[in-house]
Each structure stands twice: as structure tokens, then as C-alpha cells.
């Protein structure tokens, strides 16, 4: 079906002002009142209707001037009632029904025959509410570019007439269905809606008890917090069964329930109720509701018009996925940037793989790590197995470098690591050239994958089992099967292999996920990105004053 552009509602110069005060086709008082109201709004003689601002004035002008000739749209319950229900059910998407004139609409509907002016106001508010909800379902309420200047996944659909979409929706007699079709169709989005309803019900019934901090609990220990832990885990279905009379005993059954919770909280699954696990148990239910609302909004930003095959990195949980036909066909743990060196959120296209890569130290790492160590007198080049290469391509002795003389911008040498088991990029890197100099790669520091929180890199994404991913991406069982890839790796030679076609890569950030069995998992907000989204989501809607920026980068 046709899709909406962000330019649909935002650009107030999108449509000509075709208003005259000649008679309406309907010839009735309500039509005249609609025409007058639109004229007053266009000339700014009035700023709102019934106290609510009108966002989609250019589209309303087009609809009422050309299509209905100022006749009302919502004057029959068969059309109006389903729209009101759709506005109310916007809460199921994590949106706020009050953003869609709901209070004013209910007030005016309670006295629809009070005056032609009231009927006109009601009609215009309902049309604006439908267009606003359409915009939010398809693009999100919050402008991601306002929160993140690196955002490059804006969607721009040229040549689409939003007034025509509105007219078709009304002509179909199913405005609510037309709105529902604009939300992301990905399974993740619909699973989040289910989780939102579940956790809202938990929060409405009082949530769960907070568990006080204390010593780590292991099987066989007695502690007065144990009954609270059982009650807490029972609320979310992690504890199954009755409550024993010796409920202060931390037994094997409770340890198993804790492991189930730890899996869902991205904690180490050891059955020990330590400080981190107790802290995760005590996150209020209302906060979990907010997390789901935030990620529904993020899904509306990014989960439209996706390719059949793509690589997705969830930065928050440090996991990487290969998606094919909306199914996860491969997954692995990964490491992402430290909080001080965040992995950016962006999209690009993977072009090629490089086996046995060399690594040239980027300027950022040179400034933050290498130069300070050199100035402290450390043998940093020897320890990192780095060669210093001058402008003529000659390797220079580390002892000849006067570290005190240089900054990152004046350092005259390239620092390079040859291929090998200690290379920082490991045995393969997955290249999608971008201005962040961020990509996916192997790592020699494999022990770090065992950590539940894996923010260890300088911004790039280190992938566990990368040769498995390489085999799947190359998708050639003859030339690039596992044995063939291993032979190339064992050769030690740097080998570039281009993909048959560029593959989309999305580096995203969401703190809620749902596994293949429908279990919800919550990860830490490691970069503190949730709060700004929630704040903007709960604020009154602010339309963007200019058309939204750039589309995702094209294949090069």
C-alpha cells in the first residue's frame, strides 16, 4: 500500500491555500462553518480549535476544498465511532491518546447538535487527529534526528499525496483499518504490543515488591529476603509453584527461578542472587512499561521497508543477528563501545569481507590510548605488536620516536598491526565503509564474550564466531564453505572477498527484546539513551519545521 511521508503533515507549504468564501457544495451551515474555520486558521485569525492546535492544516485544506467541497466527513457514527476507538487504542502502541484531541472530541460529540460551529470544529479535529495518528504510527511521534545527529535512517517518500490517502481511507469505510496498516508489520513490533499490555496489567495491579540489597544469596542459605524474591519472581512467571513453609531457605527451586529471571534480564545465569540481579529484580514495573513504550517508538522509526536479508546489531544487549525473511537465522554475542566511546546508531551497507586483515590505529585510539602510553614511557608498540611506518613506507624503530613532541594531529607515523592471532581485528572484518570508522570484526579477546555486559570496544562491534557469519554471508557452499574459509585464514594472507550484493546493516539500540519462545528480555540502558526518548514521547507533539533530512545511504 502507499506509505506516508514525514512531509505529509510537517511542511506547512506543501499545499496551496485554495480557500474562497463562495458557497459550499453541501450548501449547509456546517459546511460554511468548516470553510470559515479553515480560512481563519490559514490567516492565523485563530490559533487552534477548541483549545487544540491543528497540525495538518495544508492537508485539511486540500481534503475539504477539493474532495468534500467543505462537507463534513465524520457526520455519521458508522465512520466516527471506529475512529474514536482507534484514537483511544493508540495507547496500545505506547502512544498517548490525549495527543489526538480526544478530550475535545468527546466533549463536542456529547453535544453534536449544539451549533454548526461546534459540528465544524468536531469534524476538523477528528480529521486532524486521524492524520496525526497516521503520522505517528508510520514514522513515530519523536523526531530521532533531533535526539541523535548521527541518525541516517530517515524515510522520505516523494510524490505521495497525503490528502488522497485520507480520501481513500474514508471511502473504504474503514479509517481504523487504514491507520492500523501504517504501523510496522514486523513480528517484533506486535510482540512488544503484547508485552506492553502484560506489563501494564502488572503495574496496574501493584507491580512487584522491591528486594532490599544484601549479601549474595546461594542455595542452602537462609535470608529474610527470600520470601520477597519468591513473590517478586512469581509476578513475572519465573517462580512456578507454591510457597513453602520454610520460605526463608534459598533452595534449588528458587535458584532455578533466579536463573530464568537472569536470562530475561541479560544477567549471568548462575542462580546466585547477587547485587546486580537484585537490582534488576527491583526495577519498578512502571519503568519496564516505559522501556516497552520507548522501543515501540524506536521500531516506528526504523522497522519499515526493511530488506529481506540484513544484519542487525542490538547495541544495548550486545547481540548481533542475521535476519532472513523476518526470521533470525543466526545470532551471536558481540562487544560494543565503552560508554565513553559509544557505538553509534546508524545504517549502512556491507560491501566486502577481509580475512587476515591488517589494523591501522585510528586517530581516536591514537589520541586516547597510544600517545598517552608512549608519553608515560611504556613500550606500547611492542606490547600491541604495532609497527610505526613513516611517510616513505619505512618501518622505524619504536625507540626513535620522541612521543613528547606529538599530538594525534601531528603524529607523523602510521601505526599498523600485521595479520595474525594477536591482531585487534582478529581473523576477519566485515566492511561497510562509513564516516564513523565503525564496522564488525573478530577479536583475539574471546574471554570477554562470557561477560553479561560487553561494553569493551572503542566503538566497533566485535563478533563472536565470526567465521560462521562469514560463511552465511558469502553463501557459496563450494567456494566459501567452512573448510575453504579456514584454509584462507590459515594461509595468513590478507584476502578481500566482495559480497555478491551490498547487504544492509543496522546498528540499533533497544532495551527490550522477545525471544523465539515469546519470553521478554530487558537489557541495561548502557548509554543512557532511553530518558531523552521517553521525555520527548511524553511531551506534547512538536511537528518538525522543515522536511525531514536524508534517506538511508544508497548502495555505492
C-alpha positions in Angstrom: 0.0 0.0 0.0 1.0 3.6 -0.3 3.0 5.0 2.6 3.1 8.4 4.2 6.0 10.8 4.1 7.1 12.8 7.0 6.4 15.8 4.7 2.8 14.8 5.0 2.0 16.9 8.0 5.1 18.9 8.7 5.6 21.1 5.8 3.0 23.9 6.0 3.9 25.0 2.4 3.1 21.6 0.9 -0.3 22.5 -0.5 -1.7 25.8 -1.9 -4.3 27.7 0.0 -7.4 27.2 -2.1 -9.9 28.9 0.1 -12.7 31.2 -1.1 -15.8 32.2 0.8 -18.1 31.1 -2.0 -20.9 28.7 -1.1 -20.2 25.1 -0.3 -21.3 22.1 -2.4 -23.3 20.8 0.6 -24.9 24.2 1.0 -25.5 23.7 4.7 -24.5 25.7 7.7 -21.9 23.1 8.9 -20.1 23.3 5.6 -20.0 27.1 5.7 -18.6 26.9 9.3 -15.9 24.4 8.2 -14.9 26.8 5.4 -14.8 29.7 7.7 -12.7 27.9 10.3 -10.1 26.8 7.7 -9.9 30.4 6.4 -9.4 31.7 10.0 -6.7 29.1 10.7 -4.9 29.9 7.4 -4.9 33.6 8.0 -4.0 33.0 11.7 -7.0 34.9 12.9 -7.4 31.8 15.2 -4.6 29.6 16.5 -6.5 26.5 17.4 -9.8 24.7 17.6 -11.4 24.1 21.0 -8.1 24.8 22.6 -6.2 22.2 20.5 -3.6 23.1 17.8 -4.1 21.9 14.3 -1.0 20.3 12.8 -2.2 19.1 9.4 -3.7 22.3 8.1 -2.4 22.0 4.5 -3.8 18.5 4.1 -7.1 19.6 5.6 -7.3 22.4 3.2 -6.8 20.0 0.3 -9.3 17.5 1.6 -12.1 19.9 2.4 -11.5 22.2 -0.6 -11.1 19.7 -3.4 -12.7 16.5 -2.2 -15.6 17.2 0.1 -16.3 20.8 -1.0 -16.4 21.6 2.7 -19.0 18.9 3.5 -18.3 17.2 6.9 -16.5 13.9 6.9 -17.4 12.5 10.3 -21.2 13.2 10.5 -22.2 9.6 10.7 -21.5 7.2 13.6 -20.5 4.4 11.3 -17.4 6.3 10.4 -16.9 8.4 13.5 -17.2 5.7 16.2 -14.4 3.4 14.8 -12.1 6.4 14.5 -12.6 7.4 18.1 -11.9 3.8 19.2 -8.7 3.9 17.1 -7.6 7.1 18.8 -8.3 5.5 22.2 -6.4 2.4 21.3 -3.3 4.4 20.3 -2.3 3.6 23.9 -1.8 0.0 22.8 1.1 1.3 20.7 2.6 3.2 23.6 1.3 6.5 22.4 -0.8 9.0 24.3 -4.5 9.2 23.3 -4.5 12.8 24.5 -2.3 13.8 21.6 -5.2 13.2 19.3 -7.7 15.8 20.5 -9.6 13.0 22.4 -10.9 15.1 25.2 -12.1 17.9 22.9 -13.7 15.3 20.5 -15.5 13.6 23.4 -16.8 16.9 24.6 -18.1 18.0 21.2 -19.6 14.6 20.5 -21.6 14.8 23.7 -23.4 17.8 22.3 -23.1 17.4 18.5 -26.2 19.5 17.6 -25.4 22.5 19.7 -24.3 24.6 16.8 -23.0 24.4 13.2 -19.7 25.8 14.5 -19.4 23.0 17.1 -20.1 20.5 14.4 -17.5 22.0 12.2 -14.9 22.1 15.0 -15.6 18.4 15.7 -15.2 17.4 12.1 -11.9 19.3 11.7 -10.5 17.9 15.0 -11.3 14.3 14.0 -9.7 14.7 10.6 -6.6 16.3 12.1 -6.5 13.5 14.8 -6.6 10.8 12.2 -3.8 12.4 10.2 -1.7 13.0 13.3 -2.1 9.4 14.4 -1.2 8.2 10.9 2.0 10.2 11.1 2.9 8.8 14.5 2.2 5.2 13.6 4.2 5.3 10.5 7.1 7.5 11.5 7.0 7.8 15.3 6.0 10.8 17.3 9.5 11.8 18.2 12.0 13.1 15.7 15.1 10.8 16.0 17.3 13.3 14.3 16.6 15.9 17.0 17.9 13.4 19.6 20.8 12.0 17.6 22.6 14.0 14.9 24.1 10.7 13.5 20.7 9.3 12.7 20.6 8.4 9.0 17.5 6.2 8.7 15.0 9.0 7.8 12.4 7.8 5.3 11.3 10.2 2.5 8.6 9.2 0.1 8.4 11.6 -2.8 5.3 12.1 -4.9 2.8 10.9 -2.4 -0.4 12.8 -1.9 -1.5 12.5 1.8 -4.9 14.0 1.0 -5.5 11.2 -1.5 -4.5 8.7 1.2 -7.0 10.3 3.6 -9.8 10.2 1.0 -9.2 6.6 0.2 -9.3 5.7 3.8 -12.6 7.5 4.2 -14.0 6.0 1.0 -13.2 2.5 2.3 -15.4 3.0 5.3 -12.6 1.6 7.5 -10.5 4.5 8.7 -9.3 2.4 11.7 -8.1 -0.3 9.4 -6.2 2.2 7.3 -4.5 3.5 10.4 -3.6 0.1 11.7 -1.9 -0.8 8.4 0.5 2.1 8.9 2.2 0.6 12.0 5.3 -1.6 11.5 4.3 -5.1 10.4 7.4 -6.8 11.8 6.8 -9.5 14.4 8.9 -7.6 16.9 6.5 -4.7 16.9 3.5 -6.9 17.6 5.3 -8.8 20.3 6.2 -5.5 22.0 2.5 -4.5 22.0 1.6 -7.8 23.7 4.4 -7.2 26.3 3.1 -3.7 26.9 -0.3 -4.9 27.7 1.1 -7.6 30.0 3.3 -5.2 32.0 0.7 -2.5 32.2 -1.6 -5.0 33.8 1.2 -6.0 36.2 1.8 -2.3 37.1 -1.9 -1.6 37.5 -2.2 -4.5 40.0 0.6 -3.1 42.1 3.7 -4.3 40.4 6.1 -6.4 42.4 8.0 -6.0 45.7 11.4 -4.3 45.7 14.1 -6.6 47.1 16.5 -4.9 49.6 20.2 -5.1 48.9 22.3 -7.5 50.9 24.8 -10.4 50.7 24.7 -12.5 47.6 22.3 -15.5 48.0 23.2 -19.0 47.1 21.4 -22.4 47.5 21.4 -23.5 51.1 21.4 -20.0 52.6 18.7 -18.6 54.8 17.8 -14.9 54.4 14.7 -12.9 55.3 14.6 -11.5 51.7 13.9 -15.0 50.2 10.1 -14.7 50.6 10.2 -11.3 48.8 12.3 -12.8 46.0 9.8 -15.6 45.5 6.9 -13.2 45.4 8.8 -10.9 43.0 9.6 -13.8 40.6 6.0 -15.2 40.8 4.6 -12.0 39.4 6.6 -12.4 36.2 6.2 -16.2 36.0 9.8 -17.0 36.8 8.9 -18.7 40.1 6.3 -21.5 39.4 4.7 -23.4 42.3 3.6 -22.9 45.8 5.3 -21.0 48.7 6.9 -23.5 51.1 6.6 -23.0 54.8 10.4 -22.7 55.2 10.3 -19.9 52.7 13.4 -18.2 54.1 15.5 -21.0 52.6 17.2 -20.2 49.3 16.8 -23.7 47.8 17.5 -25.2 44.4 14.0 -24.4 43.1 14.4 -20.7 43.8 17.9 -20.8 42.3 16.3 -22.2 39.1 13.7 -19.4 39.1 16.5 -16.9 39.6 18.3 -18.3 36.5 15.1 -17.9 34.5 15.0 -14.3 35.6 18.7 -13.7 34.9 18.2 -15.0 31.4 15.5 -12.4 30.8 17.5 -9.6 32.5 20.7 -10.4 30.5 22.4 -11.3 33.7 24.9 -14.1 34.2 22.8 -17.2 34.6 24.4 -18.6 37.7 21.4 -18.8 40.0 23.1 -16.5 42.5 21.0 -13.5 43.7 23.9 -11.1 43.8 23.8 -7.3 43.8 23.2 -6.9 40.1 20.5 -9.5 39.9 18.7 -8.0 43.0 18.9 -4.5 41.4 17.4 -5.8 38.2 14.6 -7.5 40.2 13.8 -4.2 41.9 13.3 -2.1 38.7 9.7 -1.0 39.1 7.0 -2.4 36.8 6.3 1.2 35.6 9.9 1.5 34.4 9.5 -1.7 32.4 6.3 -0.3 30.8 8.3 2.8 29.8 11.0 0.7 28.3 8.5 -1.1 26.1 6.9 2.2 25.0 10.3 3.6 24.1 11.2 0.6 22.0 7.8 0.7 20.2 8.7 4.2 19.2 12.2 3.1 18.1 10.5 0.4 16.0 8.3 3.0 14.3 11.5 4.9 13.4 13.3 2.0 11.8 11.2 -1.1 11.1 9.5 -0.2 7.8 10.6 -1.2 4.3 13.4 -3.4 5.5 15.3 -5.7 3.2 14.6 -9.5 3.2 18.1 -10.1 4.5 20.1 -7.9 6.8 22.5 -7.9 9.7 21.2 -6.2 12.9 23.2 -5.3 16.0 21.5 -4.5 19.2 23.9 -2.2 21.0 22.2 -2.3 24.4 22.2 -6.1 24.8 25.4 -6.6 22.8 24.0 -9.2 20.4 24.2 -9.5 16.6 21.6 -11.2 14.4 21.3 -12.3 10.8 17.7 -11.8 9.7 16.3 -13.6 6.7 12.6 -13.3 5.7 11.8 -11.8 9.1 13.4 -14.8 10.9 16.6 -14.8 12.9 18.7 -17.4 11.2 22.0 -16.8 13.1 22.8 -14.9 16.3 25.9 -14.3 18.4 27.1 -12.3 21.3 29.2 -9.2 20.5 31.0 -6.5 22.2 30.2 -2.8 21.7 31.8 0.5 22.6 32.5 1.6 26.1 30.2 4.3 27.5 32.9 6.8 26.9 33.4 5.5 23.3 29.8 4.7 22.3 29.0 2.6 19.2 26.8 4.9 17.1 23.3 4.1 15.9 23.2 4.2 12.1 22.5 2.1 9.0 24.8 1.3 6.1 25.5 -1.5 3.6 28.2 -4.2 4.0 30.3 -4.4 0.8 33.1 -6.9 1.5 34.8 -9.2 4.0 38.5 -9.2 4.6 40.3 -12.2 6.0 43.6 -11.8 7.9 43.2 -8.0 8.0 45.9 -5.6 8.9 44.9 -3.0 11.5 45.9 0.7 11.3 45.4 2.5 14.6 42.7 5.2 14.0 43.3 8.8 15.2 40.8 8.4 18.1 42.6 5.4 19.7 46.0 7.1 18.9 44.9 10.2 20.9 43.2 8.3 23.8 45.4 5.3 24.2 48.7 5.1 22.3 50.1 8.6 22.7 49.4 8.8 26.5 51.1 5.4 27.0 54.1 6.4 24.9 54.5 9.6 26.8 54.4 7.6 30.1 57.4 5.7 28.7 55.5 2.4 28.2 56.7 0.1 25.4 53.2 0.4 23.9 54.2 -0.5 20.3 55.9 -3.7 21.3 53.1 -4.7 23.7 50.5 -4.1 21.0 52.6 -5.7 18.2 52.4 -2.4 16.3 54.8 -1.2 13.6 55.5 2.5 13.1 55.6 3.4 9.4 56.8 6.8 8.1 55.6 8.7 5.1 58.0 6.9 2.8 56.7 3.5 3.9 59.7 2.6 6.1 59.3 0.9 9.4 61.0 2.9 12.1 62.3 1.7 15.5 60.0 2.5 18.4 63.0 3.8 20.4 63.5 6.5 17.8 60.1 8.1 18.4 60.0 11.1 20.7 56.5 10.8 22.0 56.6 14.1 23.8 56.7 16.0 20.6 53.4 14.9 19.1 49.7 15.2 19.3 47.3 13.0 17.4 47.1 15.5 14.6 50.8 16.0 14.2 52.0 12.4 14.7 53.9 11.5 11.5 53.7 7.8 11.6 51.0 5.2 10.7 50.8 2.5 13.4 50.0 -0.8 11.8 49.4 -4.3 13.1 50.1 -7.2 10.8 47.7 -10.1 10.4 47.9 -12.8 13.0 46.3 -14.2 16.1 47.0 -11.0 18.1 45.6 -8.6 15.5 43.0 -6.4 17.1 40.6 -7.2 14.3 41.1 -11.0 14.6 40.8 -13.1 11.5 38.1 -11.3 9.6 36.4 -7.9 9.4 33.0 -7.1 7.8 33.3 -3.8 6.0 30.6 -1.1 5.4 32.8 2.0 5.0 31.3 4.9 7.0 32.4 8.2 8.5 32.3 6.7 12.0 35.1 4.1 11.1 32.9 1.6 12.8 32.5 -2.0 11.5 32.1 -5.6 12.6 35.1 -7.8 13.2 36.7 -10.7 15.0 38.8 -10.2 18.2 41.6 -12.1 20.0 40.0 -11.2 23.3 37.4 -14.0 23.3 37.2 -14.4 27.0 35.3 -11.1 27.2 32.3 -12.7 25.5 31.5 -14.5 28.7 30.6 -11.2 30.5 26.9 -10.3 30.7 27.7 -6.7 29.9 30.0 -6.4 27.0 30.9 -2.7 26.5 34.6 -3.2 25.9 35.4 -1.9 22.5 36.4 1.6 21.2 33.3 1.8 19.1 33.5 -1.1 16.7 31.4 -4.3 17.1 33.5 -7.4 18.0 31.6 -10.5 16.9 31.7 -14.0 18.5 32.0 -16.9 16.0 32.7 -14.5 13.1 33.7 -17.2 10.6 30.2 -18.7 10.9 28.8 -15.3 10.0 31.2 -15.1 7.1 30.1 -18.4 5.7 26.5 -17.4 5.9 27.1 -14.0 4.2 29.2 -15.4 1.4 26.5 -18.1 0.8 28.6 -20.2 -1.5 28.8 -23.9 -0.4 31.5 -24.7 -2.9 33.9 -21.8 -3.0 33.3 -20.4 0.6 32.3 -23.3 2.8 33.7 -23.6 6.3 36.7 -25.6 5.2 37.6 -23.1 2.4 37.3 -20.2 4.7 39.6 -21.9 7.3 42.2 -22.5 4.6 42.3 -18.8 3.7 42.5 -17.9 7.4 45.3 -20.4 7.9 47.3 -19.0 5.0 47.8 -15.8 6.8 47.4 -13.8 3.6 45.1 -10.7 3.6 42.2 -11.6 1.3 39.3 -9.4 0.3 36.1 -11.1 -0.8 33.3 -8.9 -2.1 29.7 -9.7 -1.4 27.5 -10.6 -4.3 25.4 -7.6 -3.5 25.6 -5.0 -0.7 23.9 -6.2 2.5 22.0 -3.7 4.8 23.5 -3.4 8.3 21.5 -1.8 11.1 23.2 -0.8 14.3 20.2 -0.1 16.6 19.6 0.4 20.2 16.7 -1.2 22.1 16.5 -2.4 25.7 13.5 -4.8 25.2 13.6 -7.9 23.1 11.4 -11.0 22.8 13.0 -14.4 22.2 11.7 -17.3 19.9 9.6 -18.6 22.8 7.9 -15.3 23.4 9.9 -14.5 26.6 10.5 -10.8 27.1 14.1 -9.8 27.9 15.2 -6.4 29.3 18.8 -5.2 28.9 20.5 -2.3 30.6 20.4 1.2 29.1 24.1 1.2 28.9 24.4 4.5 27.0 21.5 6.3 28.9 19.6 6.8 25.7 16.2 5.9 27.0 15.4 9.0 29.0 15.5 11.6 26.2 13.2 9.4 24.1 10.7 9.0 26.9 10.8 12.7 27.7 10.0 13.6 24.1 7.4 10.8 23.8 5.5 12.2 26.8 5.8 15.8 25.7 3.1 17.5 23.5 3.7 16.7 19.8 6.1 19.1 18.2 6.0 19.0 14.3 9.3 19.5 12.6 9.6 22.9 11.0 11.4 21.6 7.9 11.1 18.4 5.8 12.9 15.5 7.4 16.6 15.0 6.3 18.2 12.5 4.3 17.2 8.9 3.4 19.3 5.9 4.3 22.6 5.9 2.3 22.2 4.3 -1.1 24.3 1.4 -2.3 27.7 2.5 -3.6 
